[in-house]
Amino acid sequence: MISDRILGVEGSKSVGLASVLMKLRKEGRDIIALNVGEPDRPTPDVVKEATAKAMRDNHTRYSLVEGIPELREKIAQRFERQTGRSISPSQVLVSNGSKQTLYNIFQAMLNPGDEVIIPRPYWVSFPEAVKLAGGVPVFIDAPDLQLPVNAIEAAITKKTKLIIVNSPNNPSGVVYKKSDMKKLAALAVKHNLHIVSDEAYEALIYDEAEKFSFAEMDDEVFKRTIHVQSFSKTFMMTGFRIGFMIADQTLVSAINKLQSHLTGNNCTFAQYGAVAALENETSIVPPMVELMRSRRDLCLELSKGLFEVETPGGAFYLFPKVTNYFERFKDSAEMATFLLEKTGVAGLGGSAFGMEGHLRFAFTASETDLREAFRRMREVLL
Ligand SMILES: Cc1ncc(COP(=O)(O)O)c(C=O)c1O
């Protein structure tokens, strides 16, 4: 009954765990969920109020497939403020979360057999979305968690079409070095490739010096880069489902055609909420980033003597190496299951992200919960 296309992909492991946790909680288990890739803070009131007002004002009907003009204009202005590159609002296309943005891009760009380079560790949906478009994921190991530029160059073939770059990275939290991003851009130009730059965590960078966008490079690089961003993490709006791309006009038009048959516009009144988010960015985003920075520092402190971990320069994930526990556990998935069963702390095994030997914990929980989670893990592991 089910198509080969769907049989060939895996369900999202991170989404799948949510229903297991719901069941455990119903059974009365005390769960500390460090598996969740979304801020635990509520959506800001100004955003909720603007969304409710948009509904009262009857912005409840179809809108333009590519997004309401006010939102696309504000996104274009923000992009210019951040990167110094002026773009037309017509280069912006709004979709149902950047998950759909990525899906759209692969559907619009890949022919059967086209290869897409994906550095490991990677966000769970990249390979599956590539496969759904008939593409072939080509994984490149990044043992030091940085962008593996030399190994990427070695893997380029005649069939290579895209390279996915996700910085700050989910799951590692690593912000790729500017110098490596520049080398990668040069590779894309040399080999006539495109870069999909997934910037879902662009606002969550803890050291300002590390901020860098491909858009700051020359026109040749910009032409080859598809910038993918999202309101989900930056503005605590995961349920609004607003993601967008900024790209070359030809690609935006092709994706507009695709989206017109797929979802049409995304929720009209939610887009008005997104406009309010951008208008209030300076009061919304810095406190959230500060909160996450303090939690990151706390987790690093609590990890001492328990986990060997790279300092995450961005996002809200800790990705400790746990191979020193592998005399007790056969792999990271087994270790994550053990921790959930014995301590109620939910994390994810690195294999879900293509990198065995690690666990991923999201520090999207209160300081009290984080302290308690690490206390419990210390108790059963040491
Ligand atoms: C790297 C990365 N890209 C994209 C997304 C998708 O986010 P959304 O669809 O909510 O915009 C996520 C969500 O976890 C992510 O971690």
The ligand as a Gaussian input file, in Angstrom:
#p B3LYP/6-31G(d) Opt

LIG

0 1
 C       18.939000      22.752000      11.972000
 C       17.463000      22.885000      11.894000
 N       16.912000      23.294000      10.749000
 C       15.588000      23.427000      10.615000
 C       14.731000      23.148000      11.660000
 C       13.247000      23.289000      11.428000
 O       12.666000      24.283000      12.187000
 P       11.259000      24.914000      11.796000
 O       10.605000      24.031000      10.801000
 O       10.508000      24.993000      13.075000
 O       11.552000      26.274000      11.217000
 C       15.243000      22.694000      12.871000
 C       14.350000      22.331000      13.984000
 O       14.696000      21.715000      14.943000
 C       16.653000      22.571000      12.997000
 O       17.216000      22.153000      14.144000

